[in-house]
Amino acid sequence: MIRRILWLTVFVTSLGWLIFDGLNQVKKEAEMRTMLLSVQSALQDYHVDQERYIPREKLSGQEIISVLSDFEFLDPLPLNPWSGKTWKLDGKEPDHLVYETDPNFETYALKVLDPKTGKVLMEIDSEENPSLE
């Protein structure tokens, strides 16, 4: 009887952990999606105002958010999905967002990278993937 209770406890705990981990993954993906769309919208507003994308071929997430915030296209700052808090521009928090543009600053790509592998998890660009659908 005790053995059954022990196995049942282990099973329920494992099942609970799997459900919790799955819900955490769904939440993090939704946060990444929201942040990416917010940055994309601000980047497009920047493009309309400046008639080109940010004139740097590659920027980190903190750098692009800082530029868009300085030009007042990104207010309020988005939630950093890796820290779970509003993005701080101090260079000390996790950052797995990358901005890239062509040499003429006419196209862009925003990529969310996997923190462990560096693999692209989500991407929005001005040519092939203009939305997350």
Secondary structure, DSSP 4 states (H G I P E B T S, - for coil): -HHHHHHHHHHHHHHHHHHHHHHHHHHHHHHHHHHHHHHHHHHHHHHHHHSS--S-SEEEHHHHHHHHHHTTSS-SPPEETTTTEEPPSSS-S---EEEEE-TTS--EEEEEEPTTT--EEEEEESSS-SS--
